[in-house]
Amino acid sequence: MGLISNGTTLLDAGAIDSGVATGAMTLLSTATASNSSTITFNSGINSTYKEYIVKWFNVHPNSNDQQLTVNFRDGSTAYDATKTSSAFRVGHAEDNSGQELGYQTGQDVADGTGIQSIHYTANQDEASSSGILHLFDPSSTTFVKHYIIVNSADRTSCEQQYIAGYCDVTAAIDGIQFGTNVNTIGSGTFKLYGVK
């Protein structure tokens, strides 16, 4: 259906899909962790989409207080794009013994190439982490590449991690890699989407 105003066609039926953002998500890839050292998306991240989303579901670590991490590739083979980010966390204990809201100085990055920490997760049977990463305009060779992360995890409390940052490189970002600070990702599902 086109857009018509006062009898004049402003956009025909096919014009909406030819560059105007619609918000439609296209599943590009799915990866399942099984004692995996990393989960990597290294194809399909290009100029086709202005936004890429990765969702992860019930990521369970192999050791206690294992940290889920992410990093980005900027055209080379290494996942070490320079980043700057901020992080804060909110939480509420299962037994109502405590609440928190605070900046996480150990999980931000200041013009560094190291990993972006997402969250520590316990390895009790029911513990897991689920979240979402938004990466904006990764193919730009002019501007920094912004990202936003929201993660929910269980460590005998409900904890939400909020991270905002950017890859401070002029090269395009063409890969995303999830990992851990120790051991491996025992289980979990990761899905990469392109957003129109």
C-alpha positions in Angstrom: 0.0 0.0 0.0 1.4 3.4 -0.9 1.2 6.7 1.0 -1.2 9.1 -0.6 -2.0 12.7 0.5 -4.7 14.8 -1.1 -4.9 12.6 -4.1 -1.1 12.6 -4.7 1.0 9.5 -4.3 4.0 10.4 -2.1 5.4 6.9 -1.8 4.5 3.9 -3.9 4.0 0.5 -2.4 7.6 -0.6 -3.0 9.3 2.5 -1.8 9.0 1.7 1.9 11.3 -1.3 1.6 13.9 0.6 -0.4 15.8 2.3 2.4 13.3 3.6 4.9 13.8 1.9 8.3 10.9 -0.3 9.1 12.1 -2.0 12.3 11.7 -5.5 10.8 14.2 -8.1 12.2 15.7 -10.8 10.0 17.3 -13.8 11.7 20.8 -14.2 10.1 22.4 -16.8 12.3 22.0 -19.0 15.3 24.8 -20.5 17.5 24.4 -23.0 20.3 27.1 -23.1 23.1 28.2 -26.5 24.3 31.3 -26.2 26.4 32.4 -23.5 23.9 35.3 -21.2 24.5 33.7 -18.6 22.2 30.6 -17.9 20.1 31.5 -16.0 17.0 29.5 -14.2 14.4 32.0 -13.3 11.6 29.8 -13.3 8.5 26.7 -11.3 7.6 27.7 -8.1 9.5 28.0 -5.6 6.6 26.3 -2.6 5.1 23.1 -4.5 4.5 21.6 -3.4 7.8 22.1 -0.2 9.9 21.5 -2.1 13.1 22.4 -5.6 14.2 21.0 -7.3 17.3 22.3 -10.3 19.2 20.1 -12.1 21.7 21.3 -14.7 24.1 19.1 -17.2 26.0 19.8 -19.1 29.2 23.6 -18.9 28.9 25.0 -21.1 31.6 28.6 -21.1 32.7 30.8 -24.1 33.5 32.3 -22.5 36.7 30.9 -20.2 39.4 31.0 -16.4 38.9 32.1 -16.7 35.3 32.0 -13.5 33.4 30.2 -13.4 30.0 32.1 -11.1 27.7 31.9 -9.6 24.2 34.4 -8.1 21.8 34.3 -6.8 18.2 36.5 -7.3 15.1 37.4 -4.3 12.9 38.6 -5.8 9.7 41.5 -7.9 11.0 41.4 -11.4 12.4 41.5 -10.3 16.0 38.5 -9.3 18.2 40.2 -6.3 19.8 38.4 -3.2 18.5 39.2 -0.1 20.7 36.2 0.6 22.9 34.9 3.1 25.5 31.9 2.2 27.7 30.0 2.7 30.9 28.2 0.2 33.0 25.7 0.1 35.9 23.8 -2.6 37.6 20.6 -3.0 39.6 19.7 -6.0 41.7 17.3 -7.4 44.3 18.1 -10.5 46.4 15.7 -13.5 46.3 15.4 -13.4 50.1 14.8 -9.6 50.1 18.1 -9.1 52.1 19.4 -6.4 49.8 19.0 -4.2 46.8 21.6 -2.4 44.7 21.9 0.3 42.1 25.4 1.4 41.2 28.1 2.1 38.6 30.4 -0.8 37.8 33.9 0.5 37.6 35.3 -3.0 36.9 33.1 -3.5 33.9 33.6 -0.4 31.9 36.3 0.2 29.2 38.3 3.4 28.7 39.8 3.6 25.2 40.9 -0.1 25.5 41.1 -3.2 23.3 40.2 -5.7 26.0 37.0 -7.5 26.5 33.7 -5.8 27.3 32.4 -7.5 30.4 28.7 -8.2 30.4 27.9 -9.9 33.7 29.0 -12.5 36.2 26.8 -15.6 36.4 26.6 -18.3 39.0 26.8 -22.0 37.9 24.0 -23.4 40.1 21.7 -25.6 38.1 19.0 -23.0 37.6 21.3 -20.0 37.1 21.7 -18.4 33.7 22.0 -15.2 31.8 19.9 -13.8 29.0 20.3 -10.5 27.2 20.5 -8.4 24.1 23.2 -6.4 22.3 22.4 -3.6 19.8 25.2 -2.6 17.4 24.5 0.5 15.4 25.8 1.2 11.8 28.8 -1.1 12.1 29.8 -0.5 8.4 30.4 3.2 8.9 33.9 4.3 8.1 33.2 7.8 9.4 31.7 7.5 12.8 32.3 5.4 16.0 30.1 2.3 16.2 27.7 2.6 19.2 26.5 -0.4 21.1 24.0 -1.0 24.0 23.8 -4.1 26.1 21.0 -5.2 28.6 21.5 -8.4 30.4 19.5 -10.3 33.1 21.2 -12.8 35.3 20.6 -15.0 38.3 23.1 -15.1 41.2 20.6 -15.8 44.0 19.2 -12.4 43.1 17.7 -10.7 40.0 20.4 -8.6 38.5 20.2 -6.3 35.5 23.3 -5.0 33.8 23.2 -1.9 31.5 26.1 -1.1 29.3 26.5 1.7 26.7 29.6 2.1 24.6 31.2 2.6 21.2 33.9 1.1 19.1 36.3 4.0 18.6 37.6 3.0 15.1 37.0 4.3 11.6 37.2 0.8 10.2 33.9 -1.1 9.8 33.0 -3.7 12.5 32.6 -7.0 10.8 32.5 -9.5 13.6 31.2 -10.1 17.1 32.6 -12.6 19.6 31.2 -13.7 22.9 33.3 -15.5 25.4 34.2 -15.8 29.1 36.9 -14.6 31.5 37.6 -18.2 32.5 36.6 -21.7 31.4 33.9 -22.1 28.8 30.2 -21.4 28.1 28.5 -24.6 29.1 25.3 -24.0 27.3 23.1 -21.3 25.8 21.7 -20.1 22.5 22.8 -16.9 20.6 20.9 -15.4 17.7 22.1 -12.6 15.3 19.5 -10.4 13.6 19.7 -7.7 11.0 17.2 -4.8 11.5 15.7 -2.9 8.6 
